[in-house]
């Protein structure tokens, strides 16, 4: 078989039901769509993780401080979150969502904690807005 024939054969094999390619915009490789999401056209690929240095820079930009000034607060926050999760406590943090520990086991070199995160979709309207009438008094049409 020629080189071109081998490439076609490989292409045909990838098109079989067991090896179909995911549609555009689907998540990355792996069973059940697990993996890194693919970047949309014109966007940079999604980063794999957020490092402490990146988090410090984001917090500093949001608060108007310097990374060295916000580091003690960020370190204390991360330590408190880690202790709560290690104790098996659930966290309800509105900007982030609800975190629940689903599995906690000891492994070589530390503990493995499996979490479930439920993010909120849209902010709820304020309670004052729900209680306010839609029409002014005397505007009954």
N, C-alpha and C positions, 0 to 999 in steps of 0.2 A: 504494500500500500504506500502511496506517495505521502509526502509530508502534508499536502493539502487535504488528502483523503483522511489522514489521522485527525486533523483539526476538525473536519466535518463530523467524523465519528464521535469525537469528544463532545462537540456541540449537540449532536443528536442525543447522546447519553444524558446530558444535563437537562434536556427537555422532557425526559420521561417523568411519569407521575411521581416517582420517589425523589426526583432531583429537580423539581420545578423551581424556578427562580421566584422570589417574592415580588409582588407588585411594587411599583415605584412608591416611595413614601412609607413602606413597611419597615418594621424594626429589623435589626441585623440578624446575623446567622444564629442558629441554635434552635433547639426544640421549642415549640410554642412561641416563637418570635422573640425569645430571650436574646439579649445582646445589646450592643450599642445601636441607637437609632441612626438611620442614614441621614445625612445632611441634605436639605433641599437645595435645588440648583441655585448657585450664586451665594450660598451661605457657607461659612467655614464649618468643618466637621465639629461635632459636639466633643467637648473635652471629656475624658474618662473619669476624672475626679477633681475635687476642689482641694487644693493644698492649704495648709495653715497660712502660708504667706499670701495666697490669693484671698483668703477669707479676711485676713487682717487689712489688706488693701481695700476690699469692698466695704468693710465696716468703717474704716477711716474716711473713705470717700462719702459714705452716707451720713456720718456724724460731723464731718468737717475737721476731724482731728488728724493726728499723724499715726502711722502704724505702730510706732513704739509706745504712744500714749494709750491706744486702745487695747494693746496686747494683754495687760493684766485682767481687764474685764472679759475679753474673749476667752482667755485661759480659764478663768474662774467659771464662766458659763459652760464651757465644754466639760470641765471637771464635774460640775453639778449634774449635767445631763448624763454623763457616763456613770456616775454613782447611782442615779435614779434607775437607769436602765439595767445596771448590774443587779440591783435589788429586785428587779422584776416589776417595777412600777410603770404604769401607763402615764404618758405625758399628753396634756392637752395644751398646745401652744398655737394660738390662733393664726399667726402669720405662716406657720409651718403646717399645722394640721394636728391630727391625733396619732400618736405613736403608741403601739401596743406590743409588748414582748410576746412572741408566739412560741419561742423555744430558746432555752438557755442551757448550754452544756459546757463543761470544761474540756479543753483540748490542750495538746502540748503547746506551751508557750503562752497560754492565756485562756480566755473564755470566748466562746462563739455565741453570739446573741442574734437570734433571728427576729426581725421586726416587721410589723405591718403598719404602713403609713397611709392614713386616709386624708387626702387634701380636700379642702373646701372648694366649691366651684365658683360661686359669685358672692360678693358681700351682700348681706341682708340689708333691707332698708331699715332706717332708724325707726325706733318705736314711736317717736314724736310724729314722724311722717305718716305712720299707719293710723294714728289717732286723730290727725288733723282732718277736718271736713274738706270735701272736694269743692264745694261751692260756698260762697259767702252767704251770710244770713240775708234772706229776702231775694235771692237769685233763683228761687225755684221756678222753673220755666213752665 
